């Protein structure tokens, strides 16, 4: 179980309150698919992913990016039980989608970069440390059914 200080809880709530799911989600997933092109193999039904412009303009990428960020909302609302919150999603990604769990960390890193870009100087090292702690717990929870 992860311990969250009051300060961390406030920081997570503050950052999450400023996240624009419709922008940050699609940008994060697009960045993943562009920077780590081998991750595209999981999105074979998404159509044209042949270059950065195609990925960034792909409505299925944008929609799934929103879905991913909406799922992150569950972690924010269940900080004390993230592993159980993501148990079924972990199982889905393991058994049905066969996603390499290392990709969760890659997406988390892309999400951090996009958030840092969006928030600028407000995304201080202290804010980043708390944000990355949250994402590390989520990545661990999503990977939990793989072992």
Protein Blocks (a to p, Z undefined) as FASTA:
>chain_A
ZZddfklmmmmmmmmmmpcfklmmmmmmmmmmmmmmmlmmmmmmnopakbmklmmmmmkl
mmmmmmmmmmmmmmmmmmmlmmmmmmmmmmmmmmmnopafklmmmmmmmmmmmmmmmnmm
mlcfklmmmmmmmmmmmmmmmmmmmZZ
